[in-house]
Amino acid sequence: MLNNVMNAQSFPGEPPSSKSQQARGEALYHDYFRANCARTDQMFAVLMFVQWIGAIVTACLISPHTWIGETSTLHIHVWMAIGLGGLVSAFPIYLALTAPVKQPHGMELPLLRRFGLRC
């Protein structure tokens, strides 16, 4: 049915699905896909950084100090938020900023369909 519509709307003297149109469509798709992946990667890199800072702020607000006798020191939760949070966040941030997706690999639709999403 779609082919009939395309045949009725084709330009005179030009086949409805020429190789140049198909190549141009694929090139536009790949450009859009790369740009969308780059934006998404940057968004998640920022989100990971903000999440790490949020963990540090939360640790500082909930229990910033521990008391051992009469001496006060910075609580282990704050050090864990700074150290472990930074360690856990650093690799995804690095990958998001330095290793963009080069081309679609064709697994997007089957994965979406497997999890019940209709495309």
Legacy VTK file of the C-alpha trace (Angstrom):
# vtk DataFile Version 3.0
C-alpha trace
ASCII
DATASET POLYDATA
POINTS 119 float
0.000 0.000 0.000
2.817 2.394 0.863
4.556 1.611 -2.418
1.389 2.538 -4.319
1.272 5.889 -2.556
4.941 6.460 -3.282
4.424 5.573 -6.959
1.562 8.034 -7.211
3.647 10.837 -5.664
6.910 10.248 -7.488
8.366 12.905 -9.714
8.202 12.455 -13.502
11.200 10.633 -14.907
12.531 9.535 -11.499
11.994 6.113 -9.943
10.272 6.293 -6.528
13.126 4.712 -4.572
16.326 5.458 -6.401
19.698 4.505 -4.940
20.655 8.140 -4.393
17.516 8.823 -2.365
18.092 5.736 -0.285
21.746 6.631 0.300
20.778 10.202 1.234
18.147 8.920 3.660
20.637 6.583 5.298
23.207 9.361 5.575
20.655 11.679 7.199
19.610 8.920 9.594
23.197 8.178 10.626
23.952 11.900 11.125
20.833 12.318 13.252
21.635 9.149 15.208
25.195 10.298 15.983
24.022 13.775 17.026
21.311 12.297 19.244
23.771 9.882 20.866
26.270 12.688 21.483
23.598 14.838 23.162
22.408 11.907 25.261
25.965 11.017 26.305
26.657 14.603 27.336
23.395 14.754 29.265
24.238 11.591 31.192
27.796 12.794 31.882
26.363 15.945 33.457
23.793 13.869 35.327
26.496 11.590 36.755
28.519 14.613 37.922
25.479 16.269 39.523
24.581 12.968 41.187
28.081 12.721 42.667
27.932 16.296 43.988
24.457 15.554 45.374
25.811 12.546 47.248
28.543 14.681 48.804
26.059 17.387 49.826
23.690 14.783 51.262
26.487 13.165 53.280
27.527 16.576 54.598
23.956 17.469 55.592
23.006 14.172 57.219
26.089 13.354 59.275
29.051 15.627 58.645
30.973 14.890 61.850
31.637 11.980 64.128
32.572 12.322 67.729
35.130 10.143 69.432
35.264 11.319 72.991
35.762 15.064 72.814
37.329 15.179 69.342
35.341 15.698 66.185
36.380 14.393 62.776
34.797 14.240 59.376
32.462 11.244 59.190
33.295 8.248 57.003
30.128 8.826 54.927
31.538 12.109 53.660
34.850 10.507 52.696
33.022 7.620 51.009
30.806 10.027 49.065
33.850 11.923 47.850
36.139 8.974 47.116
33.885 6.086 46.173
31.321 8.322 44.488
34.027 9.910 42.372
35.493 6.521 41.519
32.125 5.093 40.491
31.195 8.198 38.483
34.529 8.809 36.766
34.469 5.916 34.284
30.934 6.532 32.903
31.684 10.256 32.616
34.941 9.496 30.802
33.222 7.117 28.384
30.346 9.494 27.728
32.711 12.320 26.803
35.407 10.408 24.902
33.779 7.356 23.275
30.720 8.406 21.281
28.617 5.881 19.375
29.891 5.765 15.815
26.938 4.156 14.042
23.693 2.403 14.904
24.228 -1.293 15.417
20.718 -2.485 14.626
19.844 -3.845 18.058
17.688 -0.937 19.197
14.324 -2.138 17.880
14.674 -5.813 18.855
15.656 -4.784 22.396
12.770 -2.356 22.667
10.349 -4.987 21.390
11.743 -7.572 23.806
10.887 -5.314 26.732
7.372 -4.726 25.454
7.730 -1.339 23.806
5.962 -0.934 20.480
7.859 0.819 17.711
LINES 1 120
119 0 1 2 3 4 5 6 7 8 9 10 11 12 13 14 15 16 17 18 19 20 21 22 23 24 25 26 27 28 29 30 31 32 33 34 35 36 37 38 39 40 41 42 43 44 45 46 47 48 49 50 51 52 53 54 55 56 57 58 59 60 61 62 63 64 65 66 67 68 69 70 71 72 73 74 75 76 77 78 79 80 81 82 83 84 85 86 87 88 89 90 91 92 93 94 95 96 97 98 99 100 101 102 103 104 105 106 107 108 109 110 111 112 113 114 115 116 117 118
